[in-house]
């Protein structure tokens, strides 16, 4: 039952939000029932639950200003899903599961996303305008850099969720190949690394593509160590020298970069208009408790398309402080155990990319995303802490034994 969230992730993704909410809440009740509804509530969970209470207060206080009942229901869904995610975190933090089985599930989920991207390419090649499952599109039409193309949605609510899915799932999937699979020998890991970029590129998320390539480049350079890094830097410097000798080539390169960044200028303008309006309204109307309900500005909800601005919009300064502490606590816990993690560079690169991507997307943009984030973070931390406890290592001893988990990463692999 502990692995249902990861085994049936794609089933949850294609379902409507209300069905997702019911499934996640029901699964949580079943998991907590196994523990007689007793879980350890740490400071992170307490802060999230306080944030939920604050958001609910803000919703009720601002309900008379709501544009529609749908916006109110959406606000309640968002508030409660944070609480459910916090309880998933509490459960998995205190109930370690097999890292190997969980990573295997993530590897399967990553393969499904890659398969969907390949299906998109094939359908586009043969001229199919659309493909839907349960009325959810596999891809939609898009204009990028003045060219008509198709944008991968992968049956999610919107295309940018593809990148957030990638940043969360891929490091665990790649860790499975490196750590647990005995049949996937080179060059399969390198091929998988490259194929995993295809869905990100088809999503047409400009920030997501840039972050994915940076994270992938970092992983490749780290694996290849100094030789590859020296070659890459040398070739880059040589190429820049050649560009400086030919102004037309340099100008063409800069024009291409500018065209990519401004590929959907109207979308960029709308985002910044949304950010400005969200901040201005919150500061003017309710800076302490926030606006609670995401009313619409044209075709987009206020407080959306940026996790950090969205938190401030919904719950004001108080909510921003609470969630800032939550993110700070999660990151600080990761840093404390960074040296004892196996493949630490892998998780660090993609988690940093994930937090940067949240500057243009919502962590609570879909129910499965926030549940997955808190659950996988808890599992990663619980696997480390449980092994350290088993070996009776203190934080001081950890400095002298930085790779204990490289020898013993799963409880199942440890000798008593």
C-alpha positions in Angstrom: 0.0 0.0 0.0 2.9 2.4 0.7 4.0 2.2 -2.9 0.5 2.8 -4.4 1.2 6.5 -4.8 4.2 5.8 -7.0 2.9 2.7 -8.8 -0.3 4.4 -10.0 1.0 7.9 -10.4 0.0 8.2 -14.0 -3.5 7.0 -13.2 -3.8 9.9 -10.7 -2.4 12.4 -13.2 -5.1 11.8 -15.8 -8.0 12.0 -13.3 -9.8 15.3 -12.5 -8.6 17.2 -9.5 -11.6 16.3 -7.3 -11.1 12.6 -8.0 -7.4 13.0 -7.2 -8.3 14.7 -3.9 -10.6 11.9 -2.9 -8.0 9.2 -3.9 -5.1 10.9 -2.1 -7.2 11.5 1.0 -8.5 7.9 1.1 -5.0 6.5 0.6 -3.7 8.7 3.4 -6.5 7.4 5.8 -5.5 3.8 5.0 -1.8 4.5 5.6 -2.5 6.3 8.9 -4.9 3.5 10.0 -1.9 1.1 9.9 -0.2 3.4 12.4 -3.4 3.8 14.5 -3.5 7.4 13.3 -0.3 8.2 15.2 2.4 10.1 13.4 5.2 12.3 14.5 4.4 15.9 13.8 7.7 17.8 13.4 8.2 21.6 12.9 7.8 21.3 9.1 4.4 19.6 9.4 3.2 22.0 12.1 4.1 25.0 9.9 2.3 23.6 6.9 -0.8 22.9 9.1 -0.7 26.4 10.4 -0.4 27.6 6.8 -3.5 25.6 5.9 -5.5 27.1 8.9 -4.3 30.6 7.8 -5.4 30.0 4.2 -8.8 28.7 5.3 -9.3 31.8 7.4 -8.3 34.0 4.5 -10.7 32.2 2.2 -13.6 32.6 4.5 -12.8 36.3 5.2 -12.6 37.1 1.5 -15.4 34.9 0.4 -17.8 37.8 -0.3 -15.3 39.1 -2.9 -15.1 35.8 -4.8 -16.0 36.0 -8.5 -17.7 32.6 -8.5 -18.3 29.5 -6.4 -15.9 27.6 -8.5 -13.0 29.9 -7.4 -14.0 29.3 -3.8 -14.0 25.5 -4.2 -10.7 25.7 -6.0 -9.3 27.7 -3.1 -10.6 25.1 -0.5 -9.0 22.3 -2.6 -5.7 24.1 -2.6 -5.7 24.7 1.1 -6.6 21.1 2.1 -4.2 19.5 -0.3 -1.3 21.3 1.5 -2.5 19.7 4.7 -2.8 16.2 3.1 0.7 16.6 1.6 2.1 17.5 5.0 0.6 14.3 6.5 2.1 12.3 3.7 5.4 13.8 4.6 4.9 12.9 8.2 4.0 9.3 7.4 6.9 8.6 5.0 9.4 10.4 7.2 8.6 8.0 10.1 7.9 4.9 8.0 10.9 4.3 5.7 10.2 2.2 2.6 12.5 0.5 0.1 14.4 3.1 -1.8 15.0 0.5 -4.5 11.3 -0.3 -5.1 10.4 3.4 -5.0 13.1 4.3 -7.5 12.0 1.4 -9.8 8.5 2.9 -9.8 10.0 6.3 -10.7 12.0 4.7 -13.5 8.8 3.2 -14.9 7.0 6.6 -14.6 9.9 8.3 -16.4 9.8 5.7 -19.2 6.0 6.4 -19.6 6.7 10.1 -20.0 9.4 9.4 -22.6 7.0 7.0 -24.5 4.4 9.7 -24.5 6.8 12.2 -26.0 7.8 9.7 -28.7 4.1 9.1 -29.4 3.6 12.8 -29.8 6.4 13.0 -32.4 5.0 10.1 -34.3 1.4 11.5 -34.3 2.7 14.9 -35.4 4.7 13.2 -38.2 1.6 11.5 -39.5 -0.5 14.7 -39.3 -2.7 14.0 -36.3 -4.0 17.3 -35.0 -4.9 16.0 -31.5 -5.0 13.0 -29.3 -7.0 12.8 -26.1 -7.6 10.4 -23.2 -10.5 11.0 -20.9 -10.8 14.4 -22.6 -7.2 15.3 -21.5 -4.9 16.2 -24.5 -1.6 14.5 -25.2 -0.4 17.7 -26.9 -1.8 21.1 -28.0 -0.9 23.5 -30.7 1.6 26.2 -30.0 3.5 29.1 -31.6 7.2 29.3 -30.6 9.7 31.7 -32.3 7.1 32.5 -34.9 6.7 28.8 -35.9 3.6 26.7 -35.6 4.3 23.6 -33.6 2.9 21.3 -31.0 3.4 21.4 -27.2 3.5 18.2 -25.1 1.0 18.2 -22.2 1.1 14.5 -21.5 -2.5 14.4 -20.2 -1.7 16.9 -17.4 -3.6 20.0 -16.7 -1.0 22.2 -18.4 2.3 21.7 -20.3 4.7 23.2 -17.7 3.8 20.4 -15.3 5.9 18.2 -17.6 9.1 19.9 -16.5 8.2 19.8 -12.8 7.4 16.1 -13.2 10.8 15.6 -14.8 12.7 17.4 -12.1 11.0 15.3 -9.3 11.0 11.9 -11.0 14.1 11.8 -13.1 16.8 11.9 -10.3 15.2 8.8 -8.6 14.8 7.1 -12.0 18.4 7.7 -12.9 19.5 6.7 -9.4 17.7 3.4 -10.0 19.8 2.8 -13.1 23.1 3.7 -11.3 22.5 2.0 -8.0 20.0 -0.9 -8.3 19.9 -2.2 -11.9 22.5 -4.8 -12.8 21.3 -5.2 -16.3 21.5 -1.6 -17.5 25.1 -1.2 -18.5 26.7 1.6 -20.5 25.7 3.2 -22.8 22.1 2.8 -21.5 22.4 5.3 -18.7 23.7 7.9 -21.1 21.0 7.2 -23.6 18.3 7.4 -20.9 19.9 10.8 -19.8 19.4 12.2 -23.3 16.0 10.7 -24.0 14.6 12.1 -20.8 15.3 15.6 -22.2 12.9 15.0 -25.1 9.6 15.5 -23.1 11.1 18.7 -21.5 12.0 20.1 -25.0 8.5 19.2 -26.3 6.9 21.0 -23.4 8.3 24.3 -24.8 8.8 25.6 -21.3 11.7 28.0 -21.8 12.9 28.1 -18.2 12.3 24.3 -17.8 14.4 23.6 -20.9 17.3 25.8 -19.7 17.3 24.3 -16.2 17.1 20.7 -17.6 20.0 21.2 -19.9 22.0 22.9 -17.1 21.3 20.0 -14.7 22.1 17.4 -17.3 25.3 19.2 -18.3 26.3 19.3 -14.6 25.6 15.5 -14.2 27.7 14.7 -17.3 30.6 16.9 -16.3 30.5 15.5 -12.7 30.5 11.9 -14.0 33.3 12.6 -16.5 35.3 14.4 -13.9 38.1 16.8 -14.8 39.0 15.5 -18.3 35.5 16.1 -19.8 35.2 19.4 -18.0 38.5 20.6 -19.3 37.6 19.5 -22.9 34.2 21.2 -22.7 35.6 24.5 -21.3 38.4 24.4 -23.9 36.0 23.9 -26.8 33.7 26.6 -25.5 36.6 29.1 -25.2 37.8 28.2 -28.7 34.3 28.6 -30.1 33.9 32.0 -28.4 37.2 33.1 -29.9 36.0 32.1 -33.4 32.8 34.0 -32.8 34.6 37.1 -31.8 36.5 36.9 -35.1 33.3 36.9 -37.0 30.8 39.4 -35.8 28.0 38.1 -38.1 28.2 34.6 -36.4 28.2 36.2 -32.9 25.2 38.3 -33.8 23.3 35.3 -35.2 24.0 33.4 -32.0 22.7 36.2 -29.8 19.6 36.7 -32.1 18.8 33.0 -31.7 19.1 33.2 -27.9 16.9 36.3 -27.9 14.3 34.6 -30.1 14.1 31.6 -27.8 13.7 33.7 -24.7 11.1 35.9 -26.3 9.5 33.0 -28.2 6.1 33.7 -26.7 6.4 37.4 -25.8 2.6 37.7 -25.1 2.9 34.9 -22.6 5.8 36.6 -20.9 4.0 39.9 -20.7 0.9 38.3 -19.3 2.9 36.6 -16.6 4.6 39.8 -15.4 1.2 41.6 -15.5 -0.2 38.8 -13.4 2.7 39.0 -10.9 2.4 42.8 -10.6 -1.4 42.7 -10.2 -1.2 39.9 -7.6 1.4 41.7 -5.5 -0.3 45.1 -5.8 -3.7 43.7 -4.8 -2.3 41.8 -1.8 -0.4 44.8 -0.5 -3.4 47.1 -0.9 -6.2 44.8 0.4 -4.7 42.3 2.9 -0.9 42.2 3.3 -1.0 40.3 6.6 -3.5 37.5 5.8 -3.6 37.5 2.0 -6.5 37.3 -0.5 -7.3 33.6 0.0 -9.2 33.1 -3.3 -7.6 33.3 -6.7 -9.9 35.5 -8.6 -9.4 35.8 -12.4 -7.5 38.5 -14.2 -8.5 38.0 -17.8 -7.9 34.3 -18.5 -5.5 33.5 -15.6 -6.1 33.4 -11.8 -4.3 36.0 -9.7 -1.5 34.5 -7.6 -0.7 31.8 -10.2 2.3 30.9 -12.3 4.7 31.5 -9.4 4.7 29.5 -6.2 6.4 32.2 -4.1 4.1 35.1 -5.2 1.1 32.7 -5.0 1.8 31.9 -1.4 2.1 35.6 -0.5 -1.1 36.4 -2.5 -3.1 33.6 -0.8 -1.9 34.0 2.8 0.0 37.3 3.0 3.1 37.9 5.0 2.2 35.3 7.7 1.8 32.5 5.1 5.0 33.6 3.3 6.9 33.4 6.5 5.6 29.9 7.4 6.3 28.4 4.0 9.7 30.1 3.8 10.6 28.3 7.0 9.3 25.0 5.5 11.5 25.4 2.4 14.4 26.5 4.6 14.0 23.5 6.9 13.8 21.0 4.0 16.8 22.5 2.3 18.8 22.6 5.6 18.0 19.0 6.3 19.2 18.0 2.8 22.4 20.0 3.3 23.1 18.3 6.7 23.0 14.8 5.1 24.3 15.8 1.7 27.7 14.2 2.3 26.3 10.9 3.2 23.9 10.6 0.3 24.6 8.3 -2.6 24.8 10.2 -5.9 24.3 13.5 -4.0 25.2 15.6 -7.1 22.3 14.0 -8.9 19.6 14.9 -6.3 21.2 18.3 -5.6 21.1 19.4 -9.3 17.5 18.4 -9.9 16.1 19.6 -6.6 17.8 23.0 -7.2 16.3 23.1 -10.7 12.9 22.2 -9.2 12.9 25.1 -6.7 14.1 27.5 -9.5 11.3 26.3 -11.7 8.7 27.1 -9.0 9.5 30.8 -9.7 7.3 30.4 -12.8 4.9 27.6 -11.8 2.8 26.6 -8.9 3.7 23.8 -6.5 0.0 23.3 -5.8 -0.9 23.7 -9.5 -2.1 20.1 -9.4 -2.8 17.8 -6.5 -0.5 15.0 -7.5 2.5 17.4 -7.8 2.5 18.7 -4.2 1.7 15.2 -2.8 4.6 13.8 -4.8 7.0 16.5 -3.7 6.5 16.2 0.0 6.3 12.3 -0.1 9.6 11.9 -2.1 11.4 14.5 0.0 10.4 12.6 3.2 11.4 9.3 1.7 14.8 10.6 0.7 15.4 12.0 4.2 14.0 9.0 6.0 16.2 6.5 4.2 19.3 8.5 5.3 18.2 9.1 8.9 17.1 5.5 9.4 20.5 4.2 8.3 22.3 6.6 10.4 20.3 5.6 13.5 20.9 1.9 12.7 24.7 2.5 12.6 24.4 4.8 15.6 26.1 7.7 13.8 26.1 11.2 15.2 26.3 14.3 13.0 30.0 14.6 14.1 30.7 11.0 13.2 29.0 11.6 9.9 31.8 14.0 8.9 34.2 11.1 9.3 32.0 8.7 7.4 30.6 10.6 4.5 29.7 7.7 2.3 28.0 5.3 4.7 25.0 5.1 2.5 27.0 4.1 -0.5 27.6 0.8 1.3 24.3 0.6 3.0 21.5 2.7 1.5 18.5 0.5 2.1 17.4 -1.0 5.4 16.9 -4.2 3.5 20.6 -4.2 2.5 21.9 -3.6 6.0 23.2 -6.3 8.3 21.8 -6.3 11.8 
